[in-house]
Amino acid sequence: MSADDAALLLTAADRLEALAARTTPGDWRLGGLLATRPEVIAHGADGGTEHVAEARARTAEWIAAVSPALAPALAGWLRAAAAQEPTDPEAAGFARVLLRRLVATADGETSND
């Protein structure tokens, strides 16, 4: 990996962490009364909740940044990590959290990750 690539990765990681720090905190889960109109609710460590839509000023940039446009790059990263020996522990950790959250969402359950 070149120094430019390393700098790019570190910059992206820093910006993602900074964005997450100013976004509505908590464990985001689907909820609401109508299955056809689910709501995203942030569950805080203190037990409080906040509808993510009510915090648009803090969440809009996160939603736009982590859009489906990232799926090809993330899937490519996971596939590349799977082909390496030993497996990248950060990639494996990301995959574990993602799969737990996707299963919980598909089953209509909540997740604590």
N, C-alpha and C positions, 0 to 999 in steps of 0.2 A: 504494500500500500504506500502511496506517495504521501509526502508531507501535506500536500494540498488536500488529498482525500481525508487524511486524519484531521486536519483543521476543519474541513466541511462537516465531518461527523461530530466533532466536539461542539461546533457552533450550533448545529441542529439540536443536539442534546440539551445544550444550555437554553436555547430558545424554547424548546418544548417544556422544560422544567419551569421556566419563567412564566410561560403561558398557563400552565397548570396551576401555578401558585396564585394567579389572579382570577382564576375561573371559579365558579361556584363549587365549593368543596363538598366532599362527602362521597358516598357510594351511590352512584346514579342507578336507579332501578325504574323499570316500567311499572306503572300503576294506573289508577283511574277507574272510573265506573263503567266505561264503555270499551269493549274489546276493539271496536272499530276506530276508537279515538284514544289510544293510550297516551298517558302523560309520563313525562320523565320527572322523577322526584329524587332530589338529593337527600340522602339520609346521613346526618352528621353524627360524629362520635358522641356527642352529648345527648343523642336521642331525638334531636329536633329534625324537622324536615323542611324542605323548601322546594317549590315547583321550579324547575330549571327555567321554564318559560317566563317566570316572574323575575328572573335575574338576568334578563337578556343582555344587559350592559356587560356582565362578567362572563357570559357563556357563548355569546354569538361568535367571537373570534375562535374559541375552542372548537365549536361545532364546524365552522368553516375550515379550520386547519386540519381537523381529523375527519375529513370527508371520505367518501368511497374512493376518491382519487388516490388515496394512499394504499388501497388494497393490493394493487399489483406489486408495489415496492415491498410492502410488508410480507406478502406471500413469497416473493422472490427471496427475501432475507431469510425467512424461515426454512425454505427449501435449501438454500445455500448452507445454512447452519446445520441442517440435518445431514448434509453430505460430508461434513467435516468430522474428523475424529481427533480429539474428543469434541463432543457437542458443546457449543457455546452456552454456558449456564444462563446468561442473560436472555438469550433467545428461547431457551427451554422454559425459563420463568415466565416470560411474556406469553408463550404458547399455553402454559398451564392456566394462567389467569384468564386469558382470552377464551379458552375452551370452557372453563367453569362458568364464565359470564354468558357465553353463547348458549350453553345447555340450559342455564337458569332462565334465560330470556325465552328460548324455544318452548320450555315447559311451563311458562307462565309463573315461574317461581322467582323468588328474590335471591340475590347473591350478596355475600358479605365480603367480596374481594375488592 
